[in-house]
């Protein structure tokens, strides 16, 4: 593939990646949805896409992921329909279940915690 074509594709992929993460924040995707959409981005382009283009996009994605975790996601424990993000805010019963690793926990969209918490990634607790 010619260098100019590779750079053009890199620019297209970058714009689509930024749009994907914008949609992800607006519609509160799960990590699984985001990964599926990311995989689909590359399917539209030639298989011989140079490695430097793929790695540039993956690196940019890594930076966007860091931004998600820094500003839009929060770690919490779910109990009785509520998500607790701070130890001091948890009832004693919830704290005991956290210590025993019995509660689902993971990352939730910060701006959904007040109403209906929407998960980004959840790890199920041991039963």
C-alpha positions in Angstrom: 0.0 0.0 0.0 1.3 3.5 -0.8 2.2 5.8 2.0 -0.3 8.5 1.0 -3.2 5.9 1.0 -2.1 4.6 4.4 -2.1 8.1 5.9 -5.5 8.9 4.4 -6.9 5.7 5.9 -5.3 6.6 9.3 -7.0 9.9 9.2 -10.4 8.3 8.4 -9.9 5.7 11.2 -9.0 8.4 13.7 -12.1 10.4 12.9 -14.3 7.3 13.2 -12.6 6.3 16.5 -13.2 9.7 18.0 -16.9 9.5 16.9 -17.1 6.0 18.4 -15.9 7.2 21.8 -18.3 10.2 21.6 -21.2 7.8 21.0 -19.9 5.6 23.7 -20.1 8.4 26.3 -23.5 9.7 25.1 -25.2 6.3 24.9 -23.3 4.6 27.8 -22.0 1.6 25.9 -20.7 -1.4 27.8 -17.1 -2.3 27.2 -18.2 -5.3 25.1 -20.2 -3.0 22.8 -17.2 -0.7 22.5 -14.9 -3.6 21.7 -17.3 -4.9 19.0 -17.6 -1.5 17.4 -13.8 -1.0 17.5 -13.3 -4.4 15.8 -15.8 -3.4 13.1 -13.7 -0.2 12.3 -10.9 -2.2 10.8 -13.1 -4.6 8.8 -13.9 -1.8 6.3 -10.3 -1.4 5.3 -7.8 -3.6 3.4 -6.2 -6.5 5.2 -2.7 -5.2 4.1 -3.2 -2.1 6.2 0.3 -1.2 7.5 1.2 -2.0 11.1 2.1 1.6 11.9 -1.5 2.7 11.0 -3.0 -0.1 13.2 -0.7 0.7 16.1 -1.3 4.5 15.8 -5.1 3.9 16.1 -4.6 1.4 19.0 -2.4 3.9 20.8 -5.0 6.7 20.3 -7.7 4.3 21.6 -5.6 3.7 24.7 -5.5 7.4 25.4 -9.3 7.6 24.9 -9.7 4.7 27.3 -7.6 6.5 29.9 -9.9 9.5 29.5 -13.0 7.4 30.0 -11.6 6.0 33.3 -10.4 9.4 34.4 -13.5 11.4 33.8 -16.5 9.3 32.9 -16.3 6.0 34.8 -16.2 5.2 38.5 -15.6 1.9 40.3 -18.4 0.7 42.5 -20.2 -2.2 44.3 -23.8 -3.0 43.5 -26.1 -4.0 46.3 -29.9 -3.9 46.5 -30.2 -1.9 43.3 -27.7 0.8 44.4 -24.1 1.3 43.5 -21.7 2.3 46.2 -18.5 4.0 45.2 -17.2 5.2 48.5 -16.5 3.0 51.5 -17.9 5.6 53.9 -21.2 5.7 52.1 -21.8 1.9 52.4 -24.1 0.3 55.0 -22.3 -2.2 57.3 -24.1 -5.1 55.6 -22.7 -4.0 52.2 -19.2 -3.6 53.7 -19.3 -7.2 55.0 -20.3 -8.5 51.6 -17.5 -6.5 49.9 -15.0 -8.0 52.3 -16.2 -11.5 51.3 -16.2 -10.7 47.6 -19.9 -11.5 47.3 -21.0 -8.4 45.4 -20.9 -7.6 41.7 -18.5 -4.8 41.1 -17.0 -2.9 38.3 -17.1 0.3 36.4 -20.2 2.4 36.0 -21.0 5.5 34.1 -20.5 8.3 36.6 -23.4 10.5 35.2 -25.9 7.6 35.6 -25.3 6.9 39.3 -28.1 9.1 40.6 -31.0 7.5 38.7 -30.4 4.1 37.1 -26.7 3.1 37.2 -25.5 1.9 33.8 -22.5 -0.5 33.9 -19.5 -0.2 31.6 -17.8 -3.4 32.9 -19.0 -5.6 35.7 -17.2 -8.4 37.5 -19.7 -10.7 39.3 -18.9 -11.4 42.9 -18.3 -14.9 44.2 -21.4 -16.7 45.4 
